[in-house]
């Protein structure tokens, strides 16, 4: 009996609260916002490549100065670099846990009313 009363008085160690889990499917590396940013980056890249295209001549013996215009030498490469930066950001971006909770409608310490 003495051992039973000793076991009842033993306190358990406090358990740390679990971290808030985000609501994306297990095994999926990205959230919806990442995919939206990736699609935006692909669209910017597509526009950049369209701006880069053209400038050739129909006759192979004639030289066309259209390949040296501002659109192909300045605007298109800058657009492509912006598209690649958006893609890099879309891959690296990870929303904070507080932002994910606000999206999900869960209460956070900031928006709780006591």
C-alpha positions as CSV (number, residue, x, y, z in Angstrom):
1,X,0.0,0.0,0.0
2,X,2.8,2.3,0.7
3,X,4.0,2.1,-2.9
4,X,0.6,2.8,-4.2
5,X,0.3,6.1,-2.3
6,X,3.8,7.1,-3.4
7,X,2.9,6.6,-7.1
8,X,-0.2,8.7,-6.7
9,X,1.8,11.7,-5.3
10,X,4.3,11.6,-8.2
11,X,3.9,14.6,-10.5
12,X,4.3,14.2,-14.2
13,X,6.6,16.5,-16.1
14,X,4.8,19.3,-18.0
15,X,4.2,18.6,-21.6
16,X,5.2,21.3,-24.1
17,X,2.3,22.5,-26.3
18,X,2.4,21.2,-29.9
19,X,3.3,23.6,-32.6
20,X,0.5,24.7,-34.9
21,X,0.4,22.5,-37.9
22,X,-0.3,24.1,-41.3
23,X,-3.2,22.8,-43.4
24,X,-1.4,21.5,-46.4
25,X,-1.3,17.9,-47.4
26,X,1.4,15.7,-46.0
27,X,4.2,15.2,-48.5
28,X,3.4,18.4,-50.3
29,X,6.4,20.7,-50.2
30,X,4.5,23.9,-51.1
31,X,1.3,25.7,-50.1
32,X,-1.2,27.3,-52.5
33,X,0.5,30.7,-52.4
34,X,3.7,29.1,-53.6
35,X,2.0,27.6,-56.6
36,X,0.3,30.9,-57.4
37,X,3.6,32.7,-57.3
38,X,5.2,30.0,-59.5
39,X,2.4,30.5,-62.1
40,X,3.0,34.2,-62.0
41,X,6.7,33.7,-62.5
42,X,6.1,31.4,-65.5
43,X,3.8,34.0,-67.0
44,X,6.5,36.7,-66.7
45,X,9.0,34.3,-68.2
46,X,6.7,33.6,-71.1
47,X,6.2,37.3,-71.8
48,X,10.0,37.8,-71.6
49,X,10.6,35.1,-74.2
50,X,7.9,36.5,-76.5
51,X,9.7,39.9,-76.3
52,X,13.0,38.2,-77.1
53,X,11.6,36.4,-80.2
54,X,11.7,37.8,-83.7
55,X,13.9,40.2,-85.5
56,X,15.0,37.9,-88.2
57,X,14.8,38.5,-91.9
58,X,12.8,36.5,-94.4
59,X,15.6,36.6,-96.9
60,X,18.9,35.0,-95.6
61,X,21.0,37.3,-97.8
62,X,19.6,40.4,-96.2
63,X,20.7,41.6,-92.7
64,X,18.0,43.0,-90.4
65,X,18.9,45.6,-87.7
66,X,15.7,44.6,-85.8
67,X,17.7,42.2,-83.7
68,X,19.5,45.2,-82.1
69,X,16.4,47.1,-81.0
70,X,15.8,48.1,-77.4
71,X,13.1,45.5,-76.9
72,X,15.4,42.6,-77.5
73,X,18.5,44.0,-75.9
74,X,17.1,45.6,-72.8
75,X,13.4,44.9,-72.1
76,X,13.3,41.2,-72.7
77,X,16.4,40.2,-70.6
78,X,15.2,42.4,-67.7
79,X,11.8,40.8,-67.9
80,X,13.4,37.3,-67.9
81,X,15.5,38.1,-64.9
82,X,12.4,39.4,-63.0
83,X,10.6,36.1,-63.9
84,X,13.5,34.0,-62.6
85,X,13.6,36.1,-59.4
86,X,9.8,35.5,-58.9
87,X,10.4,31.8,-59.4
88,X,13.2,31.7,-56.9
89,X,11.1,33.6,-54.4
90,X,8.1,31.3,-55.0
91,X,10.3,28.2,-54.2
92,X,11.9,29.7,-51.1
93,X,8.8,31.5,-49.7
94,X,7.3,30.0,-46.5
95,X,4.4,31.7,-44.8
96,X,4.7,32.3,-41.1
97,X,2.7,30.2,-38.7
98,X,0.7,33.3,-37.5
99,X,-0.3,34.1,-41.1
100,X,-1.4,30.6,-41.7
101,X,-3.6,30.6,-38.6
102,X,-5.3,33.9,-39.6
103,X,-6.0,32.4,-43.0
104,X,-7.5,29.2,-41.5
105,X,-9.7,31.3,-39.1
106,X,-8.1,29.9,-36.0
107,X,-7.7,32.2,-33.0
108,X,-4.3,33.5,-32.2
109,X,-3.2,35.2,-29.0
110,X,-3.4,38.6,-30.8
111,X,-7.1,38.2,-31.9
112,X,-8.5,36.4,-28.8
113,X,-11.0,38.4,-26.8
114,X,-11.1,37.3,-23.1
